[in-house]
Amino acid sequence: MTDLSSEMSQMSSDTKGCRHSKSEYRVYLGLIFLAAIPFCTVIWAYTLIRQAKVPEQGPIQQALSEARTITPRIFWT
């Protein structure tokens, strides 16, 4: 029979050291959002001109969506 209690305690102490605060997450989300706005605006305008119809998402909503997709990937380390 294997004793897993010592291994489990090591795993929990390793994961506790890697926790990030909500404020840090929000800072990264805000920075990525601000960086994504110009790109999403250009893509939105290009789609508007090229297809002659308004895209479903506006540039702000699209930038926020991109930021919400990218930010968690930073914290997966």
Buried (B, 14 or more C-beta within 10 A) or exposed (E): EEEEEEEEEEEEEEEEEEEEEEEEBEEBBEEBBEBBBEEBBEBBEEBEEEEEEEBEEEBBEBBBBBBEEBBEEEEEE
